[in-house]
Amino acid sequence: METNQSELSQSQEPTLKEKTAKGLFWGGISTFVQQLIGMIFGIVIARILSPDDYGLVAMLAIFTAIANMIMDSGFSIALINREKIEHKDYNAVFWFNVFMGTGMYIILYFAAPFIAQFYNQPVLTNLSRIVFLSFVIAGSGIAHNAILLKKLMVKQRGITDMISVFFSGVVGLILALNGLAFWGLAIQQVSQTLMAVMLRWYFSQWKPAFKFDFSPLKEMFGFSIKLFITSFLSQITSNLFSTVIGKLYGATETGYYGQGFKWGGLGSYVIAGTINGIAQPVLVEAKKDIPRQLKIFRKMLRFGAFISFPALLGFAFVGREFILITVGEKWINSLIYMQLFCVWGICSSFLTLYSTLLFSHEKSTTYMIIMFVLLLTQLISLFICSSFGILVMVCVYVGLYLLSLLWWQYIANQLIGLTLKNVIKDIMPYIMTTIFSIGLTWLLSSRISNIYLKCTVKGLSMISIYCAVLWGFNSIIFKESLNYLKGRKI
């Protein structure tokens, strides 16, 4: 018996590594594929629709974000952080979300005319009532998603997301081709949520009981309420742009901003989906062994830098050609927003990783304080800069995100001994390699006038140079990734 226990103990580390590697692989594959599918459908639909169509739906983003956040209330993260979870815990969260989702829809259903009046867009009354249906649907799938996350069922989550994006893309395209314009965009959002919830039920194999016992929520309340407050303020701030722009600059400018944010955030979603789908449960599992957790965190930091810098800065580099080739010249005004949000995406992916570390140590109070200060400064800067134009507002917003990383780094140092020197050592090789690759690629492509050829040369050259440099300097992350792809055990 003692021998078996010893062997089990010794096998824990490799098992965690295997879980992490498998999670990163499936997280990366699924988020890349779903964003690729979304990109293809988005390109086709954007060529059919106008900036005004996207602008109308973007005006509702703040209400959607806040309602979704209120439904969850931080209980998903609280569930994942718990060492032992019973059926009643999931059941309580399930019914809480169902009731909250239904309640939010009823409130916003009757608030729809006031929303339309605020934007001076009468069509938003019925449009918002369609978009807000996703609240009721999403509420019935949050507990199931927490189960998939807790059990590290990354493959199943990936399949769910890929199918949902493809299904909703087909729905949106069919409706756009039939002239339904912004109505199609609204129905597309609802159909994606519906398919995702159905598949989460299928893969999790968990069914709620008709027993309304909310006592388990009391145990999670202290942790989750701080996340709820922080998420509430965060959603208001991050979605206030579309609200202010929609009010001050109209649907067209809101459409340009929304499209730029969509394309700029594309890469960060891929990276966040790759890393953060696995980061929290893995860091929670290692939280009692600080040196081990530090090692895991630094490896995730390096992996994030390895993919985020070339992906996002590279995407910004080919942004002009990408927009002209895909969605057309009518969207060229969204280019600068896309490029700025590529930079924001890098900051956001690191910030999310740092916040996951805090969650693993149940430091929700610290997280709330940091985010409150950040969001307050962003809110103040937004109103100060609103008279100077959209570009200034976005530049300041991104700049504040960059500065906030220093505070996150300080907290990480206090928790696990992660020094700034460690961080610079981990990410600097990938920053310098990316800059070198972009610079050399610019020289190679600067005299090419054909946008199709230029985009192809830029993309292939940068990838080739980046990989060649990392191979030449014997990058461990790069070679580990290649080795895993060659001999992976899925």
TORVOLUM-316154 format. One record per residue (C-alpha): x, y, z; residue number from 1. Coordinates in steps of 0.1 Angstrom, whole numbers, always signed. Layout:
N
((X; Y; Z); NUM)
...
END
This chain:
490
((+0; +0; +0); 1)
((+28; +24; +9); 2)
((+45; +17; -24); 3)
((+13; +24; -44); 4)
((+8; +57; -25); 5)
((+44; +67; -33); 6)
((+40; +59; -69); 7)
((+8; +78; -70); 8)
((+25; +108; -54); 9)
((+54; +106; -79); 10)
((+30; +104; -108); 11)
((+11; +135; -98); 12)
((+35; +160; -114); 13)
((+36; +142; -148); 14)
((-2; +139; -147); 15)
((-6; +176; -142); 16)
((+19; +183; -170); 17)
((+0; +161; -193); 18)
((-33; +178; -183); 19)
((-18; +212; -189); 20)
((-2; +202; -223); 21)
((-35; +186; -234); 22)
((-55; +216; -222); 23)
((-32; +241; -240); 24)
((-33; +220; -272); 25)
((-71; +217; -273); 26)
((-76; +252; -260); 27)
((-54; +265; -288); 28)
((-69; +244; -315); 29)
((-105; +251; -306); 30)
((-101; +288; -301); 31)
((-81; +292; -333); 32)
((-106; +272; -353); 33)
((-136; +290; -338); 34)
((-120; +324; -345); 35)
((-111; +313; -380); 36)
((-147; +301; -386); 37)
((-160; +334; -371); 38)
((-136; +354; -392); 39)
((-147; +337; -424); 40)
((-184; +342; -417); 41)
((-177; +377; -404); 42)
((-159; +387; -435); 43)
((-187; +375; -458); 44)
((-215; +390; -437); 45)
((-196; +423; -433); 46)
((-194; +426; -471); 47)
((-231; +423; -472); 48)
((-241; +445; -443); 49)
((-232; +481; -436); 50)
((-214; +498; -406); 51)
((-248; +511; -395); 52)
((-261; +475; -391); 53)
((-232; +465; -369); 54)
((-234; +498; -350); 55)
((-270; +492; -340); 56)
((-261; +458; -324); 57)
((-230; +473; -309); 58)
((-251; +498; -290); 59)
((-266; +470; -270); 60)
((-233; +455; -260); 61)
((-232; +472; -226); 62)
((-266; +458; -216); 63)
((-257; +423; -228); 64)
((-224; +424; -209); 65)
((-239; +436; -176); 66)
((-268; +412; -177); 67)
((-245; +382; -184); 68)
((-223; +393; -155); 69)
((-252; +397; -131); 70)
((-264; +362; -140); 71)
((-231; +346; -132); 72)
((-222; +368; -102); 73)
((-188; +352; -98); 74)
((-201; +318; -88); 75)
((-185; +300; -117); 76)
((-150; +309; -105); 77)
((-160; +302; -69); 78)
((-171; +267; -80); 79)
((-138; +260; -97); 80)
((-118; +271; -67); 81)
((-136; +247; -43); 82)
((-117; +215; -36); 83)
((-148; +194; -30); 84)
((-180; +201; -49); 85)
((-214; +183; -45); 86)
((-244; +181; -67); 87)
((-262; +206; -45); 88)
((-235; +232; -52); 89)
((-240; +230; -90); 90)
((-277; +228; -86); 91)
((-279; +260; -65); 92)
((-258; +279; -91); 93)
((-279; +265; -119); 94)
((-312; +277; -105); 95)
((-298; +310; -94); 96)
((-286; +317; -130); 97)
((-319; +306; -145); 98)
((-339; +328; -123); 99)
((-315; +357; -128); 100)
((-315; +353; -165); 101)
((-353; +353; -167); 102)
((-355; +383; -144); 103)
((-330; +403; -164); 104)
((-349; +396; -196); 105)
((-382; +407; -181); 106)
((-366; +439; -168); 107)
((-348; +447; -201); 108)
((-379; +438; -222); 109)
((-399; +466; -206); 110)
((-368; +489; -206); 111)
((-363; +484; -244); 112)
((-383; +515; -255); 113)
((-362; +537; -232); 114)
((-330; +522; -246); 115)
((-343; +530; -281); 116)
((-352; +566; -270); 117)
((-317; +571; -255); 118)
((-300; +563; -288); 119)
((-328; +579; -309); 120)
((-331; +546; -328); 121)
((-367; +533; -326); 122)
((-357; +500; -342); 123)
((-337; +491; -311); 124)
((-370; +484; -292); 125)
((-377; +451; -309); 126)
((-340; +444; -318); 127)
((-330; +445; -282); 128)
((-358; +422; -272); 129)
((-344; +396; -296); 130)
((-307; +400; -284); 131)
((-317; +398; -248); 132)
((-332; +364; -253); 133)
((-297; +350; -249); 134)
((-298; +359; -212); 135)
((-325; +333; -205); 136)
((-307; +307; -226); 137)
((-272; +314; -212); 138)
((-284; +312; -176); 139)
((-292; +275; -180); 140)
((-256; +266; -191); 141)
((-233; +284; -167); 142)
((-232; +256; -142); 143)
((-226; +231; -169); 144)
((-197; +252; -182); 145)
((-182; +253; -147); 146)
((-183; +215; -146); 147)
((-164; +213; -179); 148)
((-138; +238; -166); 149)
((-134; +221; -132); 150)
((-129; +187; -148); 151)
((-104; +201; -174); 152)
((-127; +188; -202); 153)
((-110; +212; -226); 154)
((-116; +190; -257); 155)
((-153; +189; -250); 156)
((-154; +227; -244); 157)
((-135; +232; -277); 158)
((-159; +211; -297); 159)
((-188; +230; -281); 160)
((-174; +264; -291); 161)
((-164; +253; -326); 162)
((-198; +239; -334); 163)
((-216; +269; -319); 164)
((-196; +294; -339); 165)
((-201; +275; -371); 166)
((-239; +270; -366); 167)
((-245; +306; -357); 168)
((-223; +317; -387); 169)
((-245; +297; -411); 170)
((-276; +312; -395); 171)
((-262; +348; -397); 172)
((-251; +343; -433); 173)
((-285; +329; -445); 174)
((-303; +358; -428); 175)
((-279; +384; -442); 176)
((-284; +370; -478); 177)
((-321; +372; -473); 178)
((-319; +409; -465); 179)
((-325; +408; -427); 180)
((-294; +429; -420); 181)
((-291; +438; -383); 182)
((-320; +414; -374); 183)
((-298; +386; -387); 184)
((-269; +397; -365); 185)
((-292; +396; -334); 186)
((-306; +362; -342); 187)
((-270; +350; -349); 188)
((-260; +359; -313); 189)
((-290; +341; -298); 190)
((-284; +309; -320); 191)
((-248; +307; -309); 192)
((-258; +309; -272); 193)
((-285; +282; -277); 194)
((-262; +258; -294); 195)
((-234; +262; -269); 196)
((-258; +256; -239); 197)
((-272; +225; -256); 198)
((-238; +210; -261); 199)
((-226; +219; -226); 200)
((-256; +199; -213); 201)
((-246; +170; -235); 202)
((-209; +169; -226); 203)
((-212; +176; -189); 204)
((-237; +148; -184); 205)
((-251; +167; -154); 206)
((-287; +173; -148); 207)
((-303; +197; -123); 208)
((-327; +186; -97); 209)
((-360; +204; -90); 210)
((-348; +213; -55); 211)
((-344; +250; -48); 212)
((-317; +250; -20); 213)
((-296; +281; -23); 214)
((-277; +275; +9); 215)
((-245; +266; -9); 216)
((-244; +301; -24); 217)
((-239; +315; +11); 218)
((-205; +297; +14); 219)
((-194; +311; -19); 220)
((-209; +345; -14); 221)
((-179; +362; +3); 222)
((-156; +353; -26); 223)
((-181; +357; -55); 224)
((-196; +391; -44); 225)
((-162; +408; -48); 226)
((-159; +393; -83); 227)
((-194; +404; -90); 228)
((-187; +440; -80); 229)
((-155; +441; -100); 230)
((-170; +425; -131); 231)
((-199; +449; -129); 232)
((-176; +479; -130); 233)
((-154; +463; -156); 234)
((-183; +456; -179); 235)
((-196; +491; -176); 236)
((-162; +506; -184); 237)
((-152; +483; -212); 238)
((-186; +487; -229); 239)
((-191; +523; -222); 240)
((-171; +531; -253); 241)
((-198; +518; -276); 242)
((-224; +536; -256); 243)
((-206; +570; -256); 244)
((-197; +566; -293); 245)
((-232; +556; -302); 246)
((-246; +586; -284); 247)
((-221; +612; -295); 248)
((-210; +600; -330); 249)
((-239; +579; -343); 250)
((-243; +543; -357); 251)
((-217; +546; -385); 252)
((-187; +555; -362); 253)
((-199; +530; -337); 254)
((-198; +504; -364); 255)
((-162; +513; -373); 256)
((-152; +511; -337); 257)
((-170; +479; -331); 258)
((-155; +463; -362); 259)
((-120; +474; -352); 260)
((-125; +460; -317); 261)
((-138; +428; -331); 262)
((-108; +422; -354); 263)
((-83; +435; -328); 264)
((-97; +414; -301); 265)
((-98; +383; -323); 266)
((-62; +373; -315); 267)
((-66; +380; -277); 268)
((-96; +357; -276); 269)
((-76; +329; -292); 270)
((-48; +334; -267); 271)
((-71; +338; -237); 272)
((-90; +307; -247); 273)
((-58; +288; -251); 274)
((-43; +297; -218); 275)
((-71; +307; -194); 276)
((-93; +277; -200); 277)
((-66; +256; -184); 278)
((-48; +281; -161); 279)
((-72; +284; -132); 280)
((-78; +247; -125); 281)
((-41; +240; -129); 282)
((-30; +269; -107); 283)
((-56; +259; -81); 284)
((-43; +223; -80); 285)
((-7; +236; -74); 286)
((-16; +265; -50); 287)
((-3; +246; -19); 288)
((+32; +243; -34); 289)
((+44; +278; -42); 290)
((+76; +269; -60); 291)
((+57; +246; -82); 292)
((+30; +272; -88); 293)
((+57; +298; -97); 294)
((+72; +274; -122); 295)
((+38; +267; -138); 296)
((+29; +304; -139); 297)
((+62; +314; -155); 298)
((+58; +287; -181); 299)
((+23; +300; -190); 300)
((+37; +335; -191); 301)
((+64; +324; -216); 302)
((+38; +305; -236); 303)
((+15; +335; -237); 304)
((+44; +358; -249); 305)
((+54; +331; -274); 306)
((+21; +333; -292); 307)
((+6; +368; -283); 308)
((+34; +391; -295); 309)
((+38; +376; -330); 310)
((+1; +369; -334); 311)
((-13; +403; -323); 312)
((+15; +426; -335); 313)
((+18; +406; -367); 314)
((-20; +410; -372); 315)
((-17; +447; -367); 316)
((+12; +448; -392); 317)
((-9; +432; -420); 318)
((-41; +450; -408); 319)
((-45; +473; -438); 320)
((-42; +446; -464); 321)
((-64; +423; -443); 322)
((-93; +448; -442); 323)
((-90; +458; -479); 324)
((-89; +421; -490); 325)
((-116; +408; -467); 326)
((-143; +433; -457); 327)
((-135; +460; -483); 328)
((-125; +496; -484); 329)
((-157; +508; -467); 330)
((-143; +494; -434); 331)
((-108; +510; -437); 332)
((-117; +536; -410); 333)
((-117; +507; -385); 334)
((-80; +500; -391); 335)
((-65; +522; -365); 336)
((-89; +508; -338); 337)
((-80; +473; -349); 338)
((-43; +480; -344); 339)
((-47; +497; -311); 340)
((-68; +468; -298); 341)
((-42; +443; -309); 342)
((-19; +460; -284); 343)
((-47; +460; -258); 344)
((-51; +423; -265); 345)
((-15; +416; -254); 346)
((-20; +435; -222); 347)
((-54; +419; -216); 348)
((-41; +383; -220); 349)
((-14; +389; -194); 350)
((-38; +407; -171); 351)
((-62; +378; -172); 352)
((-33; +354; -164); 353)
((-23; +375; -134); 354)
((-59; +377; -122); 355)
((-63; +339; -125); 356)
((-33; +337; -101); 357)
((-51; +359; -76); 358)
((-83; +337; -79); 359)
((-63; +306; -72); 360)
((-52; +322; -39); 361)
((-88; +334; -32); 362)
((-76; +370; -32); 363)
((-108; +384; -45); 364)
((-105; +415; -23); 365)
((-71; +424; -38); 366)
((-85; +418; -73); 367)
((-114; +440; -66); 368)
((-92; +469; -53); 369)
((-69; +467; -83); 370)
((-97; +466; -108); 371)
((-116; +493; -91); 372)
((-87; +518; -93); 373)
((-80; +508; -129); 374)
((-116; +511; -139); 375)
((-121; +544; -121); 376)
((-91; +560; -139); 377)
((-104; +546; -172); 378)
((-139; +560; -165); 379)
((-125; +595; -157); 380)
((-102; +595; -187); 381)
((-131; +585; -210); 382)
((-152; +614; -200); 383)
((-122; +638; -201); 384)
((-111; +626; -236); 385)
((-146; +622; -251); 386)
((-145; +657; -266); 387)
((-111; +650; -283); 388)
((-124; +621; -304); 389)
((-126; +584; -304); 390)
((-90; +578; -313); 391)
((-77; +597; -282); 392)
((-101; +578; -260); 393)
((-89; +544; -272); 394)
((-52; +554; -269); 395)
((-56; +565; -233); 396)
((-76; +533; -226); 397)
((-49; +511; -239); 398)
((-22; +531; -222); 399)
((-38; +527; -188); 400)
((-39; +489; -194); 401)
((-2; +489; -200); 402)
((+6; +508; -169); 403)
((-17; +486; -147); 404)
((+5; +456; -155); 405)
((+31; +469; -131); 406)
((+6; +467; -102); 407)
((-4; +432; -112); 408)
((+33; +422; -112); 409)
((+38; +436; -77); 410)
((+10; +415; -63); 411)
((+23; +384; -81); 412)
((+57; +390; -65); 413)
((+40; +391; -31); 414)
((+21; +359; -37); 415)
((+46; +336; -54); 416)
((+79; +355; -56); 417)
((+76; +364; -92); 418)
((+101; +393; -98); 419)
((+100; +418; -126); 420)
((+134; +405; -136); 421)
((+118; +370; -141); 422)
((+90; +385; -162); 423)
((+114; +405; -184); 424)
((+136; +374; -188); 425)
((+106; +353; -198); 426)
((+90; +376; -223); 427)
((+118; +398; -237); 428)
((+131; +371; -262); 429)
((+97; +370; -279); 430)
((+93; +408; -280); 431)
((+126; +413; -296); 432)
((+121; +384; -320); 433)
((+87; +398; -331); 434)
((+101; +433; -336); 435)
((+130; +419; -357); 436)
((+107; +397; -377); 437)
((+83; +426; -385); 438)
((+112; +449; -394); 439)
((+128; +425; -418); 440)
((+95; +416; -433); 441)
((+87; +453; -439); 442)
((+120; +457; -458); 443)
((+111; +426; -479); 444)
((+75; +438; -487); 445)
((+78; +476; -488); 446)
((+80; +478; -526); 447)
((+52; +454; -534); 448)
((+21; +472; -546); 449)
((-3; +444; -551); 450)
((-22; +440; -518); 451)
((-29; +403; -522); 452)
((+8; +396; -529); 453)
((+19; +420; -502); 454)
((-4; +404; -475); 455)
((+8; +369; -484); 456)
((+45; +380; -483); 457)
((+40; +398; -450); 458)
((+23; +369; -434); 459)
((+45; +341; -446); 460)
((+78; +360; -442); 461)
((+70; +371; -406); 462)
((+60; +336; -395); 463)
((+91; +320; -412); 464)
((+115; +345; -398); 465)
((+100; +343; -363); 466)
((+102; +305; -363); 467)
((+137; +305; -378); 468)
((+150; +328; -351); 469)
((+135; +309; -323); 470)
((+149; +276; -337); 471)
((+183; +291; -341); 472)
((+184; +304; -305); 473)
((+171; +270; -293); 474)
((+139; +283; -277); 475)
((+126; +257; -252); 476)
((+89; +267; -256); 477)
((+91; +266; -294); 478)
((+107; +232; -294); 479)
((+85; +218; -267); 480)
((+54; +229; -287); 481)
((+68; +212; -319); 482)
((+76; +180; -300); 483)
((+42; +179; -284); 484)
((+25; +183; -318); 485)
((+47; +155; -333); 486)
((+42; +130; -305); 487)
((+10; +142; -287); 488)
((-12; +118; -268); 489)
((-47; +131; -270); 490)
END
